[in-house]
């Protein structure tokens, strides 16, 4: 059908946005909590660097290897650099997913779920690595927050909210 050309120069009104479902609001709050926990995890990890050295040495003994002090130091530095990079990226991803899901972007639920799957894999891999027990506690807490967010995002009432958004 032919649509008449608007003569008043006004833009047509945008469609009314439906309210954000409670489950999406809860998921967004959990994502912000995940970012905060990831930040605290990073700070605590940096504050407990001394326990990393003993964890590396203990892992070496269990594997039947004797690390020189230089090797232990190299492993410590590598672990710290890796932890900082991963921590900053994780915080950024939590914040991005919170904003994208709050805006109802259709890609956000799926992307957030994929990130949760990767987080699950990394949690299992971290169990096999030398770590401070405090770090493991934070890994599990962050994982639980992610699990809660994913459950909230895939509840039945959230489908229409995300299907109306295309960007």
Short mmCIF file of the C-alpha atoms (twelve columns), coordinates in Angstrom:
data_MODEL
# 
_entry.id   MODEL 
# 
loop_
_atom_site.group_PDB 
_atom_site.id 
_atom_site.type_symbol 
_atom_site.label_atom_id 
_atom_site.label_alt_id 
_atom_site.label_comp_id 
_atom_site.label_asym_id 
_atom_site.label_seq_id 
_atom_site.Cartn_x 
_atom_site.Cartn_y 
_atom_site.Cartn_z 
_atom_site.pdbx_PDB_model_num 
ATOM 1   C CA . UNK A 1   0.000  0.000   0.000  1 
ATOM 2   C CA . UNK A 2   0.968  3.565   -0.595 1 
ATOM 3   C CA . UNK A 3   1.730  5.678   2.484  1 
ATOM 4   C CA . UNK A 4   1.073  9.390   2.135  1 
ATOM 5   C CA . UNK A 5   4.083  11.662  2.510  1 
ATOM 6   C CA . UNK A 6   3.929  13.554  5.813  1 
ATOM 7   C CA . UNK A 7   3.446  17.222  5.112  1 
ATOM 8   C CA . UNK A 8   3.847  18.604  8.600  1 
ATOM 9   C CA . UNK A 9   7.578  17.819  8.762  1 
ATOM 10  C CA . UNK A 10  7.142  15.925  12.030 1 
ATOM 11  C CA . UNK A 11  8.581  12.520  12.543 1 
ATOM 12  C CA . UNK A 12  6.082  9.746   13.166 1 
ATOM 13  C CA . UNK A 13  5.947  8.837   16.858 1 
ATOM 14  C CA . UNK A 14  8.033  5.890   17.983 1 
ATOM 15  C CA . UNK A 15  6.068  2.880   19.177 1 
ATOM 16  C CA . UNK A 16  5.451  2.749   22.914 1 
ATOM 17  C CA . UNK A 17  8.106  0.696   24.687 1 
ATOM 18  C CA . UNK A 18  6.697  -2.004  26.933 1 
ATOM 19  C CA . UNK A 19  7.920  -2.004  30.521 1 
ATOM 20  C CA . UNK A 20  10.909 -4.141  31.380 1 
ATOM 21  C CA . UNK A 21  9.764  -7.454  32.895 1 
ATOM 22  C CA . UNK A 22  10.730 -8.002  36.533 1 
ATOM 23  C CA . UNK A 23  12.872 -10.991 35.596 1 
ATOM 24  C CA . UNK A 24  14.936 -8.852  33.198 1 
ATOM 25  C CA . UNK A 25  15.326 -6.183  35.890 1 
ATOM 26  C CA . UNK A 26  16.531 -8.874  38.293 1 
ATOM 27  C CA . UNK A 27  18.940 -10.244 35.672 1 
ATOM 28  C CA . UNK A 28  20.355 -6.754  35.075 1 
ATOM 29  C CA . UNK A 29  20.863 -6.247  38.830 1 
ATOM 30  C CA . UNK A 30  22.609 -9.614  38.990 1 
ATOM 31  C CA . UNK A 31  24.864 -8.577  36.099 1 
ATOM 32  C CA . UNK A 32  25.857 -5.385  37.907 1 
ATOM 33  C CA . UNK A 33  26.510 -7.531  40.989 1 
ATOM 34  C CA . UNK A 34  28.648 -9.801  38.784 1 
ATOM 35  C CA . UNK A 35  30.699 -6.802  37.663 1 
ATOM 36  C CA . UNK A 36  31.145 -5.702  41.281 1 
ATOM 37  C CA . UNK A 37  32.107 -9.222  42.394 1 
ATOM 38  C CA . UNK A 38  34.568 -9.477  39.499 1 
ATOM 39  C CA . UNK A 39  36.141 -6.194  40.610 1 
ATOM 40  C CA . UNK A 40  36.400 -7.392  44.218 1 
ATOM 41  C CA . UNK A 41  37.800 -10.704 42.961 1 
ATOM 42  C CA . UNK A 42  40.486 -8.836  41.029 1 
ATOM 43  C CA . UNK A 43  41.408 -6.657  44.020 1 
ATOM 44  C CA . UNK A 44  41.491 -9.626  46.418 1 
ATOM 45  C CA . UNK A 45  43.521 -11.616 43.904 1 
ATOM 46  C CA . UNK A 46  46.079 -8.837  43.705 1 
ATOM 47  C CA . UNK A 47  46.103 -8.478  47.494 1 
ATOM 48  C CA . UNK A 48  46.804 -12.187 47.979 1 
ATOM 49  C CA . UNK A 49  49.721 -12.479 45.575 1 
ATOM 50  C CA . UNK A 50  51.840 -14.062 48.316 1 
ATOM 51  C CA . UNK A 51  49.599 -17.120 48.398 1 
ATOM 52  C CA . UNK A 52  50.009 -17.522 44.637 1 
ATOM 53  C CA . UNK A 53  53.709 -18.269 45.069 1 
ATOM 54  C CA . UNK A 54  53.042 -21.066 47.552 1 
ATOM 55  C CA . UNK A 55  50.227 -22.433 45.356 1 
ATOM 56  C CA . UNK A 56  52.582 -22.587 42.359 1 
ATOM 57  C CA . UNK A 57  55.273 -24.308 44.414 1 
ATOM 58  C CA . UNK A 58  52.760 -26.809 45.836 1 
ATOM 59  C CA . UNK A 59  51.401 -27.582 42.366 1 
ATOM 60  C CA . UNK A 60  54.946 -28.160 41.158 1 
ATOM 61  C CA . UNK A 61  55.621 -30.593 43.997 1 
ATOM 62  C CA . UNK A 62  52.390 -32.488 43.283 1 
ATOM 63  C CA . UNK A 63  53.423 -32.774 39.629 1 
ATOM 64  C CA . UNK A 64  56.892 -33.981 40.617 1 
ATOM 65  C CA . UNK A 65  58.600 -30.828 39.323 1 
ATOM 66  C CA . UNK A 66  61.019 -28.606 41.139 1 
ATOM 67  C CA . UNK A 67  60.723 -24.998 40.020 1 
ATOM 68  C CA . UNK A 68  63.652 -22.666 40.452 1 
ATOM 69  C CA . UNK A 69  62.948 -19.339 42.166 1 
ATOM 70  C CA . UNK A 70  63.219 -17.663 38.760 1 
ATOM 71  C CA . UNK A 71  60.627 -20.031 37.264 1 
ATOM 72  C CA . UNK A 72  58.262 -19.450 40.189 1 
ATOM 73  C CA . UNK A 73  58.655 -15.688 39.745 1 
ATOM 74  C CA . UNK A 74  57.957 -15.938 36.003 1 
ATOM 75  C CA . UNK A 75  54.830 -18.009 36.647 1 
ATOM 76  C CA . UNK A 76  53.692 -15.483 39.261 1 
ATOM 77  C CA . UNK A 77  54.146 -12.511 36.935 1 
ATOM 78  C CA . UNK A 78  52.434 -14.305 34.060 1 
ATOM 79  C CA . UNK A 79  49.537 -15.302 36.306 1 
ATOM 80  C CA . UNK A 80  49.123 -11.763 37.629 1 
ATOM 81  C CA . UNK A 81  49.182 -10.168 34.173 1 
ATOM 82  C CA . UNK A 82  46.712 -12.749 32.893 1 
ATOM 83  C CA . UNK A 83  44.425 -12.222 35.922 1 
ATOM 84  C CA . UNK A 84  44.383 -8.442  35.476 1 
ATOM 85  C CA . UNK A 85  43.607 -8.672  31.758 1 
ATOM 86  C CA . UNK A 86  40.890 -11.285 32.269 1 
ATOM 87  C CA . UNK A 87  39.460 -9.344  35.240 1 
ATOM 88  C CA . UNK A 88  39.160 -6.072  33.340 1 
ATOM 89  C CA . UNK A 89  37.600 -7.830  30.344 1 
ATOM 90  C CA . UNK A 90  35.150 -9.677  32.607 1 
ATOM 91  C CA . UNK A 91  34.027 -6.459  34.290 1 
ATOM 92  C CA . UNK A 92  33.516 -4.818  30.900 1 
ATOM 93  C CA . UNK A 93  31.498 -7.773  29.598 1 
ATOM 94  C CA . UNK A 94  29.263 -7.791  32.693 1 
ATOM 95  C CA . UNK A 95  28.534 -4.076  32.231 1 
ATOM 96  C CA . UNK A 96  27.949 -4.419  28.488 1 
ATOM 97  C CA . UNK A 97  25.554 -7.342  28.955 1 
ATOM 98  C CA . UNK A 98  23.651 -5.529  31.721 1 
ATOM 99  C CA . UNK A 99  23.072 -2.498  29.504 1 
ATOM 100 C CA . UNK A 100 22.278 -4.521  26.387 1 
ATOM 101 C CA . UNK A 101 19.775 -6.750  28.191 1 
ATOM 102 C CA . UNK A 102 18.165 -3.781  29.902 1 
ATOM 103 C CA . UNK A 103 17.719 -2.174  26.488 1 
ATOM 104 C CA . UNK A 104 16.137 -5.398  25.221 1 
ATOM 105 C CA . UNK A 105 18.601 -6.046  22.417 1 
ATOM 106 C CA . UNK A 106 17.758 -9.385  20.850 1 
ATOM 107 C CA . UNK A 107 21.394 -10.530 20.758 1 
ATOM 108 C CA . UNK A 108 21.963 -9.849  24.446 1 
ATOM 109 C CA . UNK A 109 20.277 -12.917 25.952 1 
ATOM 110 C CA . UNK A 110 22.101 -15.276 23.637 1 
ATOM 111 C CA . UNK A 111 25.460 -13.540 24.036 1 
ATOM 112 C CA . UNK A 112 25.090 -13.462 27.806 1 
ATOM 113 C CA . UNK A 113 24.260 -17.169 27.823 1 
ATOM 114 C CA . UNK A 114 27.337 -17.945 25.708 1 
ATOM 115 C CA . UNK A 115 29.473 -15.925 28.138 1 
ATOM 116 C CA . UNK A 116 27.968 -17.928 31.005 1 
ATOM 117 C CA . UNK A 117 28.879 -21.160 29.195 1 
ATOM 118 C CA . UNK A 118 32.457 -19.914 28.788 1 
ATOM 119 C CA . UNK A 119 32.526 -18.905 32.454 1 
ATOM 120 C CA . UNK A 120 31.423 -22.445 33.367 1 
ATOM 121 C CA . UNK A 121 34.249 -23.894 31.280 1 
ATOM 122 C CA . UNK A 122 36.784 -21.524 32.850 1 
ATOM 123 C CA . UNK A 123 35.524 -22.423 36.331 1 
ATOM 124 C CA . UNK A 124 36.188 -26.109 35.678 1 
ATOM 125 C CA . UNK A 125 39.579 -25.333 34.160 1 
ATOM 126 C CA . UNK A 126 40.509 -23.175 37.145 1 
ATOM 127 C CA . UNK A 127 39.955 -26.141 39.449 1 
ATOM 128 C CA . UNK A 128 42.935 -27.839 37.789 1 
ATOM 129 C CA . UNK A 129 45.209 -24.788 38.149 1 
ATOM 130 C CA . UNK A 130 47.144 -23.552 41.178 1 
ATOM 131 C CA . UNK A 131 45.018 -20.959 42.945 1 
ATOM 132 C CA . UNK A 132 44.385 -19.380 46.281 1 
ATOM 133 C CA . UNK A 133 41.250 -20.727 47.949 1 
ATOM 134 C CA . UNK A 134 39.844 -17.186 48.244 1 
ATOM 135 C CA . UNK A 135 40.060 -16.873 44.464 1 
ATOM 136 C CA . UNK A 136 38.125 -20.091 44.011 1 
ATOM 137 C CA . UNK A 137 35.385 -18.827 46.330 1 
ATOM 138 C CA . UNK A 138 35.017 -15.699 44.193 1 
ATOM 139 C CA . UNK A 139 35.009 -17.776 40.991 1 
ATOM 140 C CA . UNK A 140 32.112 -19.816 42.344 1 
ATOM 141 C CA . UNK A 141 30.227 -16.716 43.548 1 
ATOM 142 C CA . UNK A 142 30.595 -15.033 40.145 1 
ATOM 143 C CA . UNK A 143 29.430 -18.241 38.468 1 
ATOM 144 C CA . UNK A 144 26.352 -18.412 40.720 1 
ATOM 145 C CA . UNK A 145 25.475 -14.800 39.900 1 
ATOM 146 C CA . UNK A 146 25.790 -15.628 36.195 1 
ATOM 147 C CA . UNK A 147 23.575 -18.678 36.632 1 
ATOM 148 C CA . UNK A 148 20.907 -16.548 38.299 1 
ATOM 149 C CA . UNK A 149 21.087 -13.945 35.533 1 
ATOM 150 C CA . UNK A 150 20.762 -16.560 32.775 1 
ATOM 151 C CA . UNK A 151 17.797 -18.184 34.493 1 
ATOM 152 C CA . UNK A 152 16.075 -14.797 34.811 1 
ATOM 153 C CA . UNK A 153 16.779 -13.910 31.160 1 
ATOM 154 C CA . UNK A 154 15.176 -17.076 29.807 1 
ATOM 155 C CA . UNK A 155 11.958 -17.000 31.800 1 
ATOM 156 C CA . UNK A 156 8.774  -17.167 29.769 1 
ATOM 157 C CA . UNK A 157 7.751  -13.548 30.329 1 
ATOM 158 C CA . UNK A 158 11.013 -12.186 28.886 1 
ATOM 159 C CA . UNK A 159 10.473 -13.527 25.361 1 
ATOM 160 C CA . UNK A 160 8.159  -10.757 24.148 1 
ATOM 161 C CA . UNK A 161 10.430 -8.068  25.602 1 
ATOM 162 C CA . UNK A 162 13.399 -9.260  23.569 1 
ATOM 163 C CA . UNK A 163 11.473 -10.181 20.423 1 
ATOM 164 C CA . UNK A 164 10.209 -6.596  20.020 1 
ATOM 165 C CA . UNK A 165 13.760 -5.260  19.871 1 
ATOM 166 C CA . UNK A 166 15.714 -5.845  16.699 1 
ATOM 167 C CA . UNK A 167 18.922 -3.853  17.216 1 
# 
